[in-house]
Amino acid sequence: MGRVAASLAAALTALALAACGGGDGAEPDAPSGATLVLDFQPNAVHAPLYAAARPGGYIADAGVDLQIREPSSAADGAKLLETGRADMAILDVNDLGIARARGLDVVAVAALVQRPLASVITADPQRIATPSDLDGASVGITGVPSDDAVLDTVLEAGGVAPGSVDRVTIGFAAVPALAAGRVDAATAFWNAEGVELRQEGIATGEFRVDELGAPRYPELVVVARGDRAPDDADVVCPVLDGLSRAYDDLEQDPDASLDALLEEVRQADPDSQRAQFAELIASDAFSPRDDGRANPALTAEGYRGWFEWASERGVIGQAASAETIREGFAIDQIRACATG
């Protein structure tokens, strides 16, 4: 069993023991335990969450001992929520839409980032300087459903037919594939793979999807089970209250948020994470609008833009009704917690 899987297994075992009375020795005033499963290994995009959940921090002050766990796969979050083995999770918004379409009762209650991180990246920006230069290129894709939507949006911006590129499934190996020249371009996150490539001395070109036809939508969302949202006072509201306060701090002292992550995640490369975080801050990724304040609240504008784009591009599929998907977004969640 790998380190990530072992970490998650240990967390789930602890949850099972607590449910069976394993927490009888806890002090009466001790914070209640809760688990949040990430979408991926901890990185700069999760910094405000780690700042809110740090020992003695805002979420602990609200009475919740929130344990943040890495997933063994990107699909873990929705499954663990549905089975009651996790309290909250971070999901890609497209994965949330797919989960809702499949009948899972999971609901987004906040936005971790407020703009798409998806892009098409090339390691030869002189040869492929614009989206139109992708005509005839080989493009690596991970294989997740939203990749084709991202690539097709970029191709359309360049007037390139979807069938005019060679799509090569490379999994989550965009960096080595681009560095070795195995593909001409790849779908990847500009805040992560794009930064990593440049740190390796590789010049890159980036075609960010929301700059080429896609709307500004929240890429990563905080999700809870439907029976605990939107007004669960035991876990969801305390976590969102703490997260909202951490975003206020992010405006005043961004570096303190990243420091919280680096203190907790000792295996993270500080130089890489600082570079990624700087890119997120410079791109207003934590703000619902360009040049806006950092804010984790979901917005109706962000939801509608994503839904229209995802529906048009076939990310969600035709089986789910608009109402089913809409009910998966608690737009007023943070406000409801604050006033409830």
N, C-alpha and C positions, 0 to 999 in steps of 0.2 A: 504494500500500500504506500503511495506517495505521500509526501509531507502535507500537501493540500488536503488530500482525501482523509488522512489521519486526523488533521486538525478539525475538519468538519465532523468526522465520526465521533471524536471525543466530545465535541459540543453537543451532539445529538444524544449521546449516552448520558451526559449530565442532565439534559432536559428530561429524559425518560426517568431518571432517578428522582428528580424533583417532583415529577408528576405522580410518582408512586410513593411519595412521602420521604424521599431522600433528603429533603431540606429541613427536617424537623429540628435540627440543631441550630438553625439560623436565629440570629438575634431578632426580637420582635420588630425593631425599628429599621432593620436592614433593608436596603433597596430590593425590590422584586427583580428577579432575573429575567432577561429577555435576550433573544438571539436575532441578529440581522445577518443575512447571507449576502455577500457581495456578488457582483456580476462577473468579476475577474479578480486576479491578484491585486492587492492594494497598490494604488498608484496615486499620482497627484490629483486626479479628478475626485478622489475620495477625501481630500484634506479637510473640508469643512465638517464632514461626518465624524472624522476622527477627533477634530477639535471639540465637537459637541459631546462626544462619548468618552473623553479622557477621564481618568479617575478624579473624582472631585469636581467634575465639570458640570455643565448645564443639565445634561440628561440625568446624571446621578443626583443632582440637586432636586430634580423633579420626582425622585423616588424610583428610578429604574436603573438597574445595573445592566447596561446594554453590552453584550458580547458580540463583536464583529468577527465574522468567520468567512474564510475564503471558500469558494465552491470547488467541487471536484470537476464540474463541467458547467458551461454557461447555462444549461437547462435546469440546474439544481434549484434555483430560487423559487420558481413557480411551483414546482413539484413539492418542495418542502413546505411551502406555505399551504398548499391545498391539503396536505396530509397532517397539518398541525405540528410539524416538527421544526418550524421556524416561525417567529412572530412577524418579521418583516424581511424584505429583500430589496436589492437593487436590480432592476431589469432594464434592458434596452427597451425603449418605447415600442419598437416593432415586435419584440418578443412578447410584450404585454398584449398587444393587439392580437397576435396569433393565439396566445393563451386564452384570451376572452372568446375568440372565434371557435376555439375547441371546447368551450363550455366550462373552463376553470373560473371559479369565483374569486378573482384577485382584482384589487383596485389600487390605482395609483393615487397617492395622497400628497406627494411633493415631487419637485424636480431637483435632481442633484446638479445637473447642468441644463442650461436653458437654450442651447443651440446645437445643431447637429455637429458631431465630431467626424462624421463620415466624409471621405474624400477619395479621389483617385490620385495616386501619387506616382510620379515617374522619376527615375534616377538619371534621366538624360534630358534636362530641361531645354537644352539647345535644339535637340532633334524634335522633341515633343513640347512645344512652347504653348500651344493652345489646344482646346478640346478637339478641334478639327484635325490636328496632327495624329490623333489616335486611330484614324482610319487605317485599317490593315495591321494594327499593332496586336501584340499578344498581351492580354490583361489578366493578371492573377486575381482570383476571387476566393473567398474562404469557403463558400458553399452555403452560407446562411441565406435565407430567402431575400433579405433586404439588399444584398449585394448587387443583384441584377437591377433592382430599382435605382440604386445609387449610380451605377455605371450607365444605365440607360438615360438617366437625367443629364449626366455630364455629356454623353454622346449627342443627345438631342440639342444641347446648347451649342455644340460644334457642327451641327448639321450632318452628323454621321449616323448611318443606319445601324440599328442594334446588331445586325448580322455581319457587320463589316469588321468586327474584331474577333480575335481568337481568344475565347474565355478558357482559362486554365485554372482548374481547382488546385489551390496550393495550401488550403487550410489557413492557419494563423501564422504563416511563415513569410509574410510580405517582406520583412527586412532582409533575410538571407536570399530570398528569391530575387529581389531587386539588386542587392549588392553583387550577386554573382552573375547578373545579366540573364537569368533564366526567363524573365518576362520583361516586357517593355514598360509596363505600368502595373499597378495593383490597387484594389480597393483596400483602404486602411484608414486608421484614425490619424488625423493630422496632428493631434496633440501628443500622440505616443510614437507610432512608427515613424512619422515625419521627423520628429525631434531626434529619435534614435539614429536615423540614417544620417542626419546632418552631424551628429556627434561623432559618427564614424568617418567623417570627412567626405561623405557622398553628397554631391549637389542634388537637390530635389526640385521638382516642380509639383505644385499642389493644385488640384481642382476641387475646391470645397463645394459640396453639393448645394448648400444653401446660398451660395454666391452664383449658382448657375441654374437656377430654376426651382429648386426645392424651397419651401418656406423655412422660417426660423422656428424650430420646434424643439422640445426638450428631449435630448437623446437618451439620457438616463433618468429613470424615475424611481422614487421610493414607493414600495408596494406593500400592502397588507392584505389579509384575507377579507373577503367581502363581509363576513359576519363581525368584523372588528372595525370596519370603516363605515362612516367617516367620523364617529365620535367616541371611540374607545378611550376611556379615561385612564385605563391601567397601563397601557403601553404606547398606543399610537399618538395620542395627544402629548404626553410628556416628551416623546422622542421628537415630535415636530416642533414643539415649543423650544426645546434645546437646539434643534437644527436652525430654527429661525434666528435665535440669538447668536449662534455661531456665524451666520451669514452677515449679521450686523457687524460683528467683530472683523469679519473678512474685509469690510470696507475700510476699517481703521488701520488694521495691521495684518496684511495678507501673509507675511512670512510666519507669523505665529500659528496660523492654521496649518501650514506645511510642516512646521516644527513638530506639531502634535502628531502628525502621521509618522514622521521620521523617528520620533521617540518610541512609538509603539511598534513600528515595522522595521526592525533593526536590519533585516536582510535587504532593504531597499537601497539602491545606489543614490546617495544624496545629490550628486551632481546631475544625474539624469532626471531625478524627480524635481529638482529646482528648475531645470530647463523646461520641463513639461509644464510645471505650474506657471512659470513666467509666460509661456505661450497661451495658457488658458486665461490668465489675467489680461494680457494684452488684447485678447480676442473677445473680451466681455462674455466669456462662456458661462459665467455664473449669474448673468443678468438676463431678465426676460427680453430686454431690448438693447440695441446698441447704445453705449454710453449711459446705461441705466445702473441703478444700484443692484448689488448682489442680493438675490432673493430666491428662496426655494419654493415659492408658491406657484402652483400650476395656474395657467391662465387659459381662458376660453379661446383667446386668439391662437395661442400655441397649440392647443388641442385641435381646433378646427383646421389649422394649416396642415398639421401632421395627418389628420384623418383624410382630408381630401387628397393629399399627395399619396399616402399609402394605399388608398382605395384605387386611385387612378393607375398606380404602378403595380397593382396586384400583390402587394405585400400581405394584405389581410385575407384576400380571397373573397369569393362571392357568397359563401355559406352564412356568414354572420351578418345580422342586421345592424344598421347604424345605431339603433337603440342599445343593442348588446354591447357594442364597443363604447358608446358614450357613457354608459353606466360604469365603465371601468376607470373613470377619471373623476375623482372627487375634487372638482375645481375649487370649491370654497373650503377645503379641508383645514388649512392652517387658520383661516379666519374663524371657522366654526370652533376649533379648539381654543382659540384665544378668547372667544366670547362665551363659550359653553360652560 
